[in-house]
Amino acid sequence: MIIKSFLVIGILLIMLCSLVSALTVSSLYGKSEANVLQMYPGESKDIILTVESSDEDGDLNLKAEIIEGSVIVSLINGPEYSLLAGENIVSNLRVEIPEDATLGTEYTMKVHYSKISEEAVEGGGSVILSLSTTKTINVLVIEKTTETPEGISTTWIILGIILIVAVIAVIYFISKSKKASVPAK
């Protein structure tokens, strides 16, 4: 009896090992200090999140939900997506910082992606293990900077030098040709 129990548990463990699935979300921005999204008060920016799954997961229907930071972020497309096996989808978000935001304020936004199970859609009552993942992005409010060009750009300096060299060359060749055309006495 004990041997059969171990055998059944062993077979179940082997079967579960092959059910490893992954749902990942990638973005230029994140929660680490190097990847913080920096925006100024009143700014609006659209950002892209890429969602992908492993080939083993098959085709998936996903639902996106903003679970934190809904004050500053909204879904542009979605909230439901169809993800084909081995491919990825783009989820677009719009981040809008309020005009009255204090400099140095750090907002946290979290977007949760989860598989919509067919059984849940059909009203099944069983507990279903499902794929899901959450992407966290920190947003830091910074002072608006204006980039004004200072002085003459390098391009204009180079063009000026080329023009001066060309004028000197023309004067040199004109004076040399006049000397050559004057008859010797």
C-alpha positions in Angstrom: 0.0 0.0 0.0 2.8 2.4 0.9 4.7 1.5 -2.3 1.6 2.3 -4.4 1.3 5.7 -2.6 4.9 6.6 -3.4 4.5 5.4 -6.9 1.4 7.6 -7.5 3.1 10.6 -5.9 6.2 10.0 -8.0 4.2 9.8 -11.2 2.3 13.0 -10.3 5.5 14.8 -9.6 6.9 13.8 -13.0 3.8 15.0 -14.7 3.8 18.3 -12.9 7.5 18.9 -13.9 6.4 19.0 -17.5 3.8 21.7 -16.8 6.3 24.5 -16.3 4.9 27.6 -17.9 6.1 31.2 -18.1 4.4 34.5 -18.8 6.8 37.4 -18.9 6.4 41.2 -19.3 9.3 43.4 -20.4 9.7 47.1 -20.6 12.3 49.8 -20.8 11.2 50.9 -17.3 11.0 49.1 -14.0 11.4 49.5 -10.3 15.2 49.6 -10.1 16.8 53.0 -9.8 18.4 52.7 -13.2 15.1 52.0 -14.9 12.8 54.5 -13.2 10.5 56.4 -15.5 11.2 60.1 -15.0 8.5 62.6 -15.9 7.7 66.3 -15.0 4.4 67.6 -13.6 1.7 67.8 -16.3 3.6 65.5 -18.7 1.8 62.6 -20.5 3.8 59.7 -22.0 2.8 56.5 -23.7 4.9 53.5 -22.8 5.0 49.9 -24.2 5.0 46.7 -22.3 5.8 43.5 -24.2 4.0 40.3 -23.0 5.1 36.9 -24.1 4.7 33.3 -23.1 6.5 30.0 -23.6 5.6 27.7 -26.5 4.3 25.1 -24.1 1.5 27.4 -22.9 -0.3 27.3 -26.2 -2.6 30.1 -27.3 -3.7 32.3 -24.4 -6.4 34.8 -23.7 -5.1 37.4 -21.2 -6.6 40.1 -19.1 -4.7 43.2 -18.0 -5.6 45.0 -14.8 -4.0 48.1 -13.2 -3.7 47.1 -9.5 -1.7 50.1 -8.3 -1.2 53.6 -9.6 -4.5 54.0 -11.5 -4.3 57.7 -10.6 -1.5 58.2 -13.2 -1.8 55.2 -15.6 -4.4 53.8 -17.9 -4.5 51.1 -20.5 -4.6 52.4 -24.1 -5.4 49.1 -25.7 -6.9 46.0 -23.9 -7.7 45.0 -21.2 -8.1 41.7 -23.0 -5.5 40.3 -25.4 -5.0 37.1 -27.5 -1.5 35.7 -27.2 -0.5 33.1 -29.8 2.0 30.4 -28.7 5.6 31.5 -29.0 4.7 35.1 -30.0 4.4 38.3 -28.1 1.9 41.2 -27.8 2.2 44.9 -27.1 0.3 46.4 -24.3 0.2 50.2 -24.4 -0.1 52.3 -21.3 -0.6 56.1 -20.9 1.1 57.7 -17.9 -0.1 61.2 -17.0 1.5 63.1 -14.1 -0.8 65.6 -12.4 0.0 69.3 -12.9 0.2 69.8 -9.1 2.6 66.9 -8.5 5.4 67.7 -6.1 9.0 67.3 -7.4 10.6 64.2 -6.0 7.3 62.3 -5.6 7.7 58.6 -6.6 4.6 56.9 -7.9 4.4 53.1 -8.2 2.3 51.5 -10.9 1.5 47.8 -11.2 -0.1 46.1 -14.1 -1.3 42.5 -13.6 -1.7 40.1 -16.5 -3.5 36.9 -16.0 -4.8 34.0 -18.2 -8.6 34.0 -18.7 -9.5 30.4 -18.2 -12.3 28.9 -20.4 -13.8 27.2 -17.3 -14.1 30.5 -15.5 -15.7 32.1 -18.5 -18.2 29.3 -18.8 -19.1 29.6 -15.1 -17.3 26.5 -13.9 -17.0 26.1 -10.1 -13.6 24.4 -9.8 -10.4 26.0 -8.6 -8.1 26.6 -11.6 -4.4 27.2 -11.4 -3.6 29.9 -13.9 -0.7 31.8 -15.5 -0.2 35.4 -14.2 2.5 38.0 -13.7 2.7 41.5 -12.5 4.9 44.3 -13.9 5.9 47.1 -11.5 7.2 50.4 -12.8 8.3 53.3 -10.6 7.7 56.9 -11.8 9.8 59.8 -10.4 8.5 63.4 -10.8 11.4 65.6 -11.9 11.8 69.3 -12.8 11.0 70.1 -16.4 14.2 70.9 -18.3 14.4 72.9 -21.4 17.3 72.3 -23.7 18.4 75.5 -25.4 21.3 75.5 -27.8 24.2 77.5 -26.5 26.3 79.5 -28.9 27.2 78.3 -32.4 26.9 74.6 -33.1 29.9 72.5 -34.3 28.3 72.1 -37.7 28.3 75.8 -38.4 32.0 76.1 -37.3 33.0 73.3 -39.7 31.1 74.9 -42.5 32.7 78.3 -41.8 36.2 76.7 -41.9 35.4 75.0 -45.2 34.1 78.3 -46.7 37.2 80.2 -45.6 39.5 77.5 -47.0 37.6 77.6 -50.3 37.8 81.4 -50.6 41.5 81.3 -49.9 42.0 78.6 -52.5 40.0 80.6 -55.1 42.1 83.8 -54.4 45.3 81.8 -54.6 44.4 80.2 -58.0 43.2 83.5 -59.4 46.4 85.3 -58.4 48.5 82.5 -59.7 46.7 82.5 -63.1 47.1 86.3 -63.4 50.9 86.0 -62.7 51.1 83.3 -65.4 49.3 85.4 -67.9 51.4 88.5 -67.5 54.1 88.5 -70.3 57.7 88.6 -69.1 59.8 91.6 -70.0 
